[in-house]
Amino acid sequence: MFTYRGRVVTGKDIVFINELIAQNPGDSRWRLSKKLCQAWNRVQPNGALRDMICRGVMLGPYRLGHIRLPEKRAPPNPFVDREKPEKIKIDQNPLETKLSEIWPLEFFRVRRSSHEKLFNSLIKQLAAFANFFCAMHICRKNALFCPPAGADRCDF
């Protein structure tokens, strides 16, 4: 018997958790914690399940050897399995004008929008061209200078 976040977990509770695991042998720890919350009616005032608390309740007896939880499953990493962005051709000629002549500039979120692929492609090209911000050097009295691509130092 132990207490977790104000709830006393008894031998009867451990038997219930073991039965829940036996009835759902293919379920993950995440799914089991949700089912435990539903069974014990552990919900937040807004109605959301307190599944992290229920997972913590299950980890106590697991660490003491009273229950056997399924192995941890590592979720797929979207950054490792990400598709390379398609290269989009853009005009790379420098824009030589005053900032006041191209106003107004518009900044907006592109995540999950039709502009996300364009943004990813441009960032990929920028990273390849200038090694992203690593190519920027601070030289002489903090004057910002971006050396040509391939340069490894500032030659002021």
FENVEN-V51275 format. One record per residue. N is the residue number from 1. PSI is psi in radians with two decimals (NA if undefined). D_CENTER is the distance of its C-alpha to the mean C-alpha in Angstrom with 1 decimal. Layout:
N/PSI/D_CENTER, N/PSI/D_CENTER
This chain:
1/2.38/36.0, 2/2.94/33.4, 3/2.35/31.7, 4/2.02/28.0, 5/0.81/27.2, 6/-0.04/30.7, 7/2.19/31.1, 8/2.13/33.7, 9/2.01/32.7, 10/3.06/36.0, 11/-0.61/37.3, 12/-0.70/37.5, 13/-0.70/33.8, 14/-0.69/33.1, 15/-0.75/35.4, 16/-0.77/33.6, 17/-0.74/30.2, 18/-0.70/31.9, 19/-0.70/33.4, 20/-0.76/30.2, 21/-0.72/28.7, 22/-0.62/31.9, 23/-0.33/31.9, 24/1.13/28.4, 25/-0.44/28.3, 26/-0.03/25.7, 27/2.62/23.1, 28/2.96/19.9, 29/-0.66/19.5, 30/-0.85/17.1, 31/-0.67/19.9, 32/-0.70/22.6, 33/-0.62/21.3, 34/-0.73/21.2, 35/-0.63/24.8, 36/-0.73/25.9, 37/-0.75/24.8, 38/-0.74/26.8, 39/-0.68/29.7, 40/0.00/29.9, 41/0.81/29.0, 42/1.65/26.3, 43/2.72/24.9, 44/2.89/23.9, 45/-0.48/26.4, 46/0.03/24.5, 47/-0.16/24.7, 48/2.53/21.1, 49/2.56/21.2, 50/1.05/20.8, 51/-0.49/19.2, 52/-0.61/17.6, 53/-0.74/21.1, 54/-0.60/22.6, 55/-0.70/20.4, 56/-0.67/21.7, 57/-0.67/25.1, 58/-0.53/24.9, 59/-0.53/23.7, 60/-1.05/26.9, 61/-0.50/29.4, 62/-0.81/27.3, 63/-0.48/27.6, 64/-0.08/31.2, 65/0.25/31.8, 66/-0.41/32.8, 67/2.81/30.3, 68/1.98/28.5, 69/2.72/25.0, 70/2.75/23.5, 71/2.65/21.7, 72/2.46/18.0, 73/2.22/16.2, 74/2.12/13.3, 75/2.69/11.0, 76/2.47/11.1, 77/1.93/8.8, 78/-0.36/8.5, 79/-0.50/9.0, 80/-0.70/12.0, 81/0.30/13.5, 82/2.45/13.3, 83/2.52/16.7, 84/2.38/18.5, 85/2.53/19.3, 86/2.39/23.0, 87/2.19/25.1, 88/2.21/26.6, 89/2.28/29.9, 90/2.80/30.3, 91/2.05/33.2, 92/0.20/32.6, 93/2.43/35.8, 94/2.52/35.4, 95/1.90/35.7, 96/1.57/38.8, 97/2.99/39.3, 98/2.53/39.0, 99/-0.60/35.8, 100/-0.36/38.0, 101/-0.21/39.1, 102/0.19/35.8, 103/2.70/34.8, 104/2.55/33.1, 105/2.54/29.7, 106/2.22/27.0, 107/2.31/23.3, 108/2.78/20.9, 109/2.34/17.4, 110/-0.18/17.0, 111/2.26/13.6, 112/0.62/14.7, 113/3.08/18.3, 114/-0.23/21.1, 115/-0.08/20.6, 116/-0.71/17.1, 117/-0.71/18.8, 118/-0.83/21.4, 119/-0.83/18.9, 120/-0.70/17.0, 121/-0.77/20.5, 122/-0.71/21.8, 123/-0.72/19.1, 124/-0.77/19.7, 125/-0.71/23.4, 126/-0.73/23.2, 127/-0.70/21.4, 128/-0.65/24.1, 129/-0.85/26.8, 130/0.23/26.3, 131/0.70/23.7, 132/-2.40/21.6, 133/-0.13/22.4, 134/-0.42/23.7, 135/-0.20/27.0, 136/2.37/27.7, 137/2.59/30.2, 138/2.06/31.7, 139/2.69/35.4, 140/1.73/38.6, 141/0.73/38.1, 142/0.40/34.5, 143/2.28/35.3, 144/2.23/32.3, 145/2.28/33.2, 146/1.89/31.3, 147/2.85/33.4, 148/2.72/34.0, 149/2.36/31.6, 150/-0.31/32.4, 151/2.46/33.9, 152/0.02/32.9, 153/2.98/34.6, 154/2.18/36.1, 155/0.89/39.8, 156/NA/41.2
